[in-house]
Amino acid sequence: MRKHSVMVGDRVLYYAAQLSHAQRFARARQAEGIQAYVVPDPTPQRTRTARINPLTSKPYNKPQTGRQAAKRKA
């Protein structure tokens, strides 16, 4: 799991798995007058492997969402 940090000086205030949550927390602290800043986690993101259907030995199909699903129904 990723650990993005919200720092004040050299002290950690908050860890977040998502960068947007850390940025939001830091902005809230800055609005309170605290000099908080975000340090993104430098580790690379994990690559996701395809889930294999055990019956067909092929990857599962991606679910149809949004406009693509509406086009298929029409």
Beta strands, then each sheet from edge to edge (+ up, - down):
strand 1: 4-8
strand 2: 11-16
strand 3: 37-39
sheet 1: 2+ 1- 3+
end
